[in-house]
């Protein structure tokens, strides 16, 4: 299977969206005091990106890539 540059870019964007979703889920499940400074910064970045609408629903991703 060959990926075009635009398709590869789309996949990378979707992977980043999945990372944000995982961070959001982790934030819901784990107390913040258990996070390292780097994890806390990543979580804040993820929250800001979610507020800006930079995320994708995991089910939508599965449908699109499936």
OpenMM code with the backbone's topology and positions (N, CA, C; nanometers):
from openmm import Vec3, app, unit

residues = "UNK UNK UNK UNK UNK UNK UNK UNK UNK UNK UNK UNK UNK UNK UNK UNK UNK UNK UNK UNK UNK UNK UNK UNK UNK UNK UNK UNK UNK UNK UNK UNK UNK UNK UNK UNK UNK UNK UNK UNK UNK UNK UNK UNK UNK UNK UNK UNK UNK UNK UNK UNK UNK UNK UNK UNK UNK UNK UNK UNK UNK UNK UNK UNK UNK UNK".split()
positions = [
    Vec3(0.0844, -0.1184, 0.0000),
    Vec3(0.0000, 0.0000, 0.0000),
    Vec3(0.0882, 0.1237, 0.0000),
    Vec3(0.0627, 0.2149, -0.0901),
    Vec3(0.1392, 0.3375, -0.1021),
    Vec3(0.0567, 0.4541, -0.0502),
    Vec3(0.1226, 0.5387, 0.0303),
    Vec3(0.0554, 0.6573, 0.0842),
    Vec3(0.1029, 0.7812, 0.0111),
    Vec3(0.0108, 0.8626, -0.0295),
    Vec3(0.0487, 0.9917, -0.0862),
    Vec3(0.0858, 1.0848, 0.0287),
    Vec3(0.1512, 1.1922, -0.0055),
    Vec3(0.1928, 1.2874, 0.0976),
    Vec3(0.0724, 1.3440, 0.1719),
    Vec3(-0.0338, 1.3762, 0.0998),
    Vec3(-0.1520, 1.4329, 0.1664),
    Vec3(-0.2183, 1.3293, 0.2566),
    Vec3(-0.2222, 1.2050, 0.2130),
    Vec3(-0.2815, 1.0978, 0.2950),
    Vec3(-0.1971, 1.0746, 0.4203),
    Vec3(-0.0650, 1.0766, 0.4048),
    Vec3(0.0240, 1.0597, 0.5195),
    Vec3(0.0056, 1.1742, 0.6184),
    Vec3(-0.0074, 1.2958, 0.5665),
    Vec3(-0.0301, 1.4121, 0.6538),
    Vec3(-0.1609, 1.3958, 0.7312),
    Vec3(-0.2641, 1.3458, 0.6630),
    Vec3(-0.3928, 1.3227, 0.7284),
    Vec3(-0.3796, 1.2194, 0.8400),
    Vec3(-0.3069, 1.1113, 0.8130),
    Vec3(-0.2859, 1.0076, 0.9140),
    Vec3(-0.2114, 1.0649, 1.0344),
    Vec3(-0.1094, 1.1450, 1.0096),
    Vec3(-0.0335, 1.2055, 1.1198),
    Vec3(-0.1208, 1.3000, 1.2022),
    Vec3(-0.2064, 1.3750, 1.1361),
    Vec3(-0.2981, 1.4636, 1.2087),
    Vec3(-0.3946, 1.3821, 1.2942),
    Vec3(-0.4413, 1.2717, 1.2403),
    Vec3(-0.5343, 1.1865, 1.3150),
    Vec3(-0.4637, 1.1238, 1.4349),
    Vec3(-0.3385, 1.0829, 1.4169),
    Vec3(-0.2639, 1.0264, 1.5295),
    Vec3(-0.2450, 1.1293, 1.6403),
    Vec3(-0.2211, 1.2526, 1.6022),
    Vec3(-0.2082, 1.3585, 1.7013),
    Vec3(-0.3399, 1.3788, 1.7746),
    Vec3(-0.4501, 1.3697, 1.7022),
    Vec3(-0.5817, 1.3823, 1.7640),
    Vec3(-0.6070, 1.2681, 1.8621),
    Vec3(-0.5622, 1.1490, 1.8271),
    Vec3(-0.5767, 1.0343, 1.9171),
    Vec3(-0.4938, 1.0574, 2.0438),
    Vec3(-0.3738, 1.1122, 2.0275),
    Vec3(-0.2891, 1.1429, 2.1436),
    Vec3(-0.3605, 1.2398, 2.2371),
    Vec3(-0.4234, 1.3416, 2.1789),
    Vec3(-0.4973, 1.4378, 2.2609),
    Vec3(-0.6127, 1.3713, 2.3347),
    Vec3(-0.6809, 1.2823, 2.2657),
    Vec3(-0.7929, 1.2123, 2.3292),
    Vec3(-0.7438, 1.1244, 2.4442),
    Vec3(-0.6318, 1.0581, 2.4242),
    Vec3(-0.5756, 0.9755, 2.5313),
    Vec3(-0.5354, 1.0601, 2.6516),
    Vec3(-0.4780, 1.1755, 2.6257),
    Vec3(-0.4440, 1.2658, 2.7365),
    Vec3(-0.5687, 1.3124, 2.8100),
    Vec3(-0.6734, 1.3417, 2.7340),
    Vec3(-0.7981, 1.3854, 2.7969),
    Vec3(-0.8561, 1.2746, 2.8840),
    Vec3(-0.8555, 1.1526, 2.8326),
    Vec3(-0.9066, 1.0398, 2.9104),
    Vec3(-0.8222, 1.0152, 3.0347),
    Vec3(-0.6912, 1.0279, 3.0193),
    Vec3(-0.6027, 1.0102, 3.1346),
    Vec3(-0.6325, 1.1148, 3.2414),
    Vec3(-0.6571, 1.2368, 3.1982),
    Vec3(-0.6881, 1.3440, 3.2925),
    Vec3(-0.8155, 1.3144, 3.3698),
    Vec3(-0.9097, 1.2510, 3.3030),
    Vec3(-1.0350, 1.2174, 3.3707),
    Vec3(-1.0159, 1.1034, 3.4705),
    Vec3(-0.9233, 1.0132, 3.4416),
    Vec3(-0.9072, 0.8929, 3.5224),
    Vec3(-0.8045, 0.9063, 3.6344),
    Vec3(-0.7035, 0.9893, 3.6136),
    Vec3(-0.5964, 1.0008, 3.7125),
    Vec3(-0.5950, 1.1397, 3.7750),
    Vec3(-0.5699, 1.1456, 3.9032),
    Vec3(-0.5578, 1.2776, 3.9667),
    Vec3(-0.4341, 1.3507, 3.9148),
    Vec3(-0.4450, 1.4826, 3.9013),
    Vec3(-0.3342, 1.5615, 3.8480),
    Vec3(-0.2089, 1.5554, 3.9335),
    Vec3(-0.2236, 1.5330, 4.0606),
    Vec3(-0.1035, 1.5315, 4.1450),
    Vec3(-0.0122, 1.4135, 4.1127),
    Vec3(-0.0620, 1.3132, 4.0382),
    Vec3(0.0204, 1.1998, 3.9977),
    Vec3(0.0962, 1.2264, 3.8688),
    Vec3(0.0775, 1.3427, 3.8086),
    Vec3(0.1415, 1.3746, 3.6815),
    Vec3(0.2769, 1.4405, 3.7031),
    Vec3(0.3702, 1.4111, 3.6132),
    Vec3(0.4982, 1.4806, 3.6148),
    Vec3(0.4777, 1.6202, 3.5568),
    Vec3(0.5780, 1.7059, 3.5673),
    Vec3(0.5674, 1.8409, 3.5121),
    Vec3(0.5446, 1.8360, 3.3615),
    Vec3(0.6170, 1.7490, 3.2923),
    Vec3(0.6013, 1.7373, 3.1474),
    Vec3(0.4602, 1.6903, 3.1118),
    Vec3(0.4091, 1.5910, 3.1856),
    Vec3(0.2743, 1.5415, 3.1611),
    Vec3(0.1703, 1.6501, 3.1897),
    Vec3(0.1947, 1.7286, 3.2912),
    Vec3(0.1028, 1.8378, 3.3251),
    Vec3(0.0979, 1.9415, 3.2125),
    Vec3(0.2164, 1.9735, 3.1558),
    Vec3(0.2215, 2.0679, 3.0430),
    Vec3(0.1490, 2.0097, 2.9216),
    Vec3(0.1725, 1.8813, 2.8935),
    Vec3(0.1050, 1.8163, 2.7807),
    Vec3(-0.0462, 1.8172, 2.8004),
    Vec3(-0.0887, 1.7940, 2.9232),
    Vec3(-0.2313, 1.7945, 2.9531),
    Vec3(-0.2914, 1.9329, 2.9315),
    Vec3(-0.2225, 2.0353, 2.9765),
    Vec3(-0.2715, 2.1718, 2.9564),
    Vec3(-0.2765, 2.2062, 2.8074),
    Vec3(-0.1725, 2.1651, 2.7335),
    Vec3(-0.1729, 2.1871, 2.5884),
    Vec3(-0.2900, 2.1141, 2.5243),
    Vec3(-0.3136, 1.9911, 2.5665),
    Vec3(-0.4239, 1.9125, 2.5113),
    Vec3(-0.5576, 1.9775, 2.5427),
    Vec3(-0.5737, 2.0257, 2.6647),
    Vec3(-0.6988, 2.0931, 2.7012),
    Vec3(-0.7215, 2.2171, 2.6159),
    Vec3(-0.6147, 2.2929, 2.5925),
    Vec3(-0.6266, 2.4135, 2.5111),
    Vec3(-0.6634, 2.3764, 2.3673),
    Vec3(-0.6003, 2.2722, 2.3138),
    Vec3(-0.6308, 2.2305, 2.1772),
    Vec3(-0.7735, 2.1774, 2.1656),
    Vec3(-0.8210, 2.1093, 2.2683),
    Vec3(-0.9588, 2.0597, 2.2674),
    Vec3(-1.0550, 2.1772, 2.2680),
    Vec3(-1.0261, 2.2781, 2.3493),
    Vec3(-1.1106, 2.3967, 2.3534),
    Vec3(-1.1132, 2.4685, 2.2181),
    Vec3(-1.0029, 2.4606, 2.1439),
    Vec3(-0.9944, 2.5234, 2.0123),
    Vec3(-1.0577, 2.4364, 1.9040),
    Vec3(-1.1055, 2.3191, 1.9428),
    Vec3(-1.1701, 2.2310, 1.8460),
    Vec3(-1.0746, 2.1422, 1.7695),
    Vec3(-0.9534, 2.1274, 1.8165),
    Vec3(-0.8530, 2.0458, 1.7478),
    Vec3(-0.8530, 1.9039, 1.8026),
    Vec3(-0.9605, 1.8326, 1.7768),
    Vec3(-0.9676, 1.6932, 1.8175),
    Vec3(-1.0599, 1.6202, 1.7225),
    Vec3(-1.0570, 1.4893, 1.7304),
    Vec3(-1.1447, 1.4082, 1.6467),
    Vec3(-1.2047, 1.2993, 1.7339),
    Vec3(-1.3282, 1.2669, 1.7074),
    Vec3(-1.3937, 1.1590, 1.7787),
    Vec3(-1.3313, 1.0270, 1.7343),
    Vec3(-1.2977, 0.9410, 1.8278),
    Vec3(-1.2310, 0.8151, 1.7963),
    Vec3(-1.3152, 0.7286, 1.7033),
    Vec3(-1.4460, 0.7256, 1.7218),
    Vec3(-1.5310, 0.6473, 1.6334),
    Vec3(-1.5283, 0.7006, 1.4906),
    Vec3(-1.5239, 0.8330, 1.4755),
    Vec3(-1.5131, 0.8930, 1.3422),
    Vec3(-1.3815, 0.8539, 1.2759),
    Vec3(-1.2748, 0.8526, 1.3545),
    Vec3(-1.1440, 0.8141, 1.3021),
    Vec3(-1.1449, 0.6700, 1.2529),
    Vec3(-1.2022, 0.5823, 1.3318),
    Vec3(-1.2082, 0.4408, 1.2945),
    Vec3(-1.2879, 0.4237, 1.1652),
    Vec3(-1.4001, 0.4939, 1.1542),
    Vec3(-1.4815, 0.4855, 1.0333),
    Vec3(-1.4043, 0.5371, 0.9120),
    Vec3(-1.3336, 0.6480, 0.9299),
    Vec3(-1.2618, 0.7098, 0.8182),
    Vec3(-1.1453, 0.6244, 0.7713),
    Vec3(-1.0720, 0.5654, 0.8629),
    Vec3(-0.9552, 0.4860, 0.8259),
    Vec3(-0.9911, 0.3412, 0.7916),
    Vec3(-1.1084, 0.2965, 0.8353),
    Vec3(-1.1504, 0.1585, 0.8145),
    Vec3(-1.1976, 0.1327, 0.6794),
] * unit.nanometer
topology = app.Topology()
chain = topology.addChain("A")
for resn in residues:
    res = topology.addResidue(resn, chain)
    for name in ("N", "CA", "C"):
        topology.addAtom(name, app.Element.getBySymbol(name[0]), res)
